[in-house]
């Protein structure tokens, strides 16, 4: 090989829902990179052969998600690809998709609040892997009973959070029938030491009928009441002043007649 070629540094694994990208530095100049994935029980697989990029999608060679892998990032020139000597390379940290991939955002499909029951239905994030019929496997298909979901919910315009857990696709919560609730969901792998909690879904809020007091708060009504009292008081004062002026004018108009 060519021991004078620079080798990769800062090799990292980035994985969400089992889609896994290997990244490294620096950008090559005058040479190329080739990635080799080494599994504990599987054959060596080459990816991104003679690339000038500094990242490589290795998802398809990590399908045995419970296996532990390492990556060799080889620094090569095209003329050395047929050389039997091993080119210079750098080695990544170990990576096990099952314990290290991050859980992506669940998708909330629909939700209803009827009387004192809030129902939230959601969908598992999908992985890049497919069933034989071509449909995508979800993270539940791979994690199975290790996966659960947690929903955080709170009264709209309140800061006090509660939570609920399910292993199904539905949450059914007992709530106050006249209050609106906001909520979000995230996947959880309780058996993990790291990356136990997944990404949070978008926050949604129910919309049961709200009275004006709920909508704007008591402070606004106090302000309105004070203004109303001030307007009524002003109207009364003006009425009294106008009435006195009319009486005074009428009295002045009668004075000449009395003098004749």
N, C-alpha and C positions, 0 to 999 in steps of 0.2 A: 504493500500500500504506500500511500504518501503521507508519512508522519508530519510533513510540514503544513498540511491543511488545518485550518482552524476547526475546532469541534464546537458543537452546540452547547449553549449554556441556558440557565433558567428554564429548564424543561418543566412544563406544567400540564396537568390534566384538567380539562373543563368539561363537565358533564351535567346535563339536565334531562331528566326523564329518559336516561340511557343513551341520549345522543351525545357522543363523546368526541371532543376535539383535543388533539395534542398540539401544544404550542411551545415555541423555543425562540432563541436569538442566537447569533445576529443574522442579518440579511446576507446571503452568500455573494461573493464576488470572485468569479473565475472558477467556481466549483458548484456542486449541487448537493442536495440532501436526499437520502432515501431512508424511510422509516421501516424498522423491523419490530414486529410485536411478538414477544415471547410469553407464552402461557405456561403454567405449571405442568399441564398435561397435554397441551396441544402443540402442533407443529408451528415452526416460525412462519409468520406471514409478512410479506412485504407490502407496504403501502406508500403512495406518493413517491414513486420512483423517479429519481432525477428531477426533483422539484426545486424551484428557486423561491418557493414560498416558505414561510416560517410557521405554518400550521398545517395540520393534516387531520381529516375526518377519519377516525378509525372505528367508527360505530360498528360496521358490518363484520369486523374480525373479533369483536368482543361479545358475540352472541351468547356464549356461556357466561352469563352475568355473575355467577358465583365464583368463577375462577379468578385468580390473581395474576395480573400481567405486569410486565415491565416493557419499556420501549427502548430500543437502540436507535439513536439518530445518527446515521452514518454520513460522513463528509466524503464525497467522491467526485471524480471527474469521469466523463463518459468513457474514456479509454481504459479506466481501471475496473469497469463493471465486469469484464471478462477475466480479470486477474484473480487468481485463487488466494492471494494474500488478503487478509482482512483489512479494510480501510479504517482510518481512525474514526471513533464514534464516542458518543456520550450516552450515558444510561439515565433513564428517568427513575423517579420514585416508583414504588409498587402502587398498583391501582386495582381495586376490586369494585366493579360497577355496582354490585348489589348493596354494598355498604357505603359507597361514596358518591354515587350519583345523587344530585339534588332533585327534590320533588318540585315539579312545576305547579302553576296555578290551576286549581280546579275551576271548572266552568259552571256557574249557577244557571240552570236551565229555566226554572220558574219558581215562584214562591207565592203563597197566598196567606192572608191573615183573615180568618173567619171566626167571629166571636172571640173566644179566648185561646185559639189554637193557631200557631204560626207554623206553616209547613214549607220547607225549603228542599228542592230537588236539585241535585247537581250531577256532574259528569266527571269521570276520571280523566286526567291527562293521558294522552296517547304517547306511545313510544315509537321509534322508527322501525321496529321489528314488525313483521307481518305473519299472520296465519297462512296456511297453505291456500286458502281461498282469496288471499290478497288483502283482507282487512287488517287494520293495524291492531297490535296488542296494546292494551292499556297498562298502566303501572300496576293496576290491581291483578292483571293476569300474571304478572311476574312476582309481585310481592305477596299476593294472596293474603293469608291471615296475619301477616306481619304489618299490614297497612290498615290504618284507621284515619278517620277525619275528625277534626275538631272545629266546631262553629262557635265564634264569639259573637254575642249579641248584647244590645243595650237599648234602653229607651231613647228615642230620638231627643236630642238636645240634653242628654244626660251623659255623665262620664263613667258611671258604674257599670262595669262589664260582667257578664256571666258567660259560662261556656257549657257546651254539650258535646258528647262524643258518640260517633256511630261507626260501624263497619259496613253499613249499607250505603245506598245513594240518597237517603232521605233523612231529614231531621224533622221531628214533630215536637214543638215546644209549647208549653203552657205560658200564656202571656196575659197582660191586662187588655181587655177587649177594646178599650177606648184610647189606647196609646199606640203610637207608631214605634216600630223597632228597626234599628239598623244592624247589619250583621256582615260577617265575612267568614270564609272557610279556608282551612289549610290542611294538607295531608300531614300525617305524623307516622314515623316508624319508631315505636317506643323501645324496641330492642337495640337501637343504635346508641353508641356513645357520642358520636358527633353527627351533625346534620340531621338531627331528629325531626325538626320542623321544616315543612316545605314552604314554598312561596305562598303569599296570601292572595286570595281571589279579590276581585274588585268589591268595594263596599256598596251594598244596596240597602234600601229602606222601604218598609211597607208604607201604605198610604190609606189607612182607614180614615173615616170622616173625622176631621179635626174641628173643634170649636174655635172661635176667635181667640179665646183666652189661651188655648194651647199654642195657637199659631204665633201670637204676638207677645204673650206674657202679661202679667198683672201691671207691670210698670207703665205700659202704654195706656191702659185704662185709667190709671191714676192721673196721668198727664192730661188725658182727654177730659176727665172729670174736673180737674182744676181749671182747664181752659173754659169748659162749659159754665162753671160757677162764675168765673171772671166775666164772661160774656153776658150772663144773666144779670150779674150785679151792675155791670156797666149800662145795660139796657134800662134797668130800674132807675139808676142814678140819672141817666139822660132823660127818662120820662118825667121824673120829679122836677128836674131843672126846667124842661120845656113847659110843664104844667104851671110852674111858678111864674115863668116869663109871660105866659098867656094871661094869667090872672093879673099880673102887674100891668100889662099892656091894656087890658080891659079897664082896669081901674083908672089909668091915666086918661083914657079916652072919655070916661064919664066925668072927669073933673071940670072941664069947661062948661058943660051943661049945668052943673050944680051951681056954678058961679053966676049964671044969667039971672 
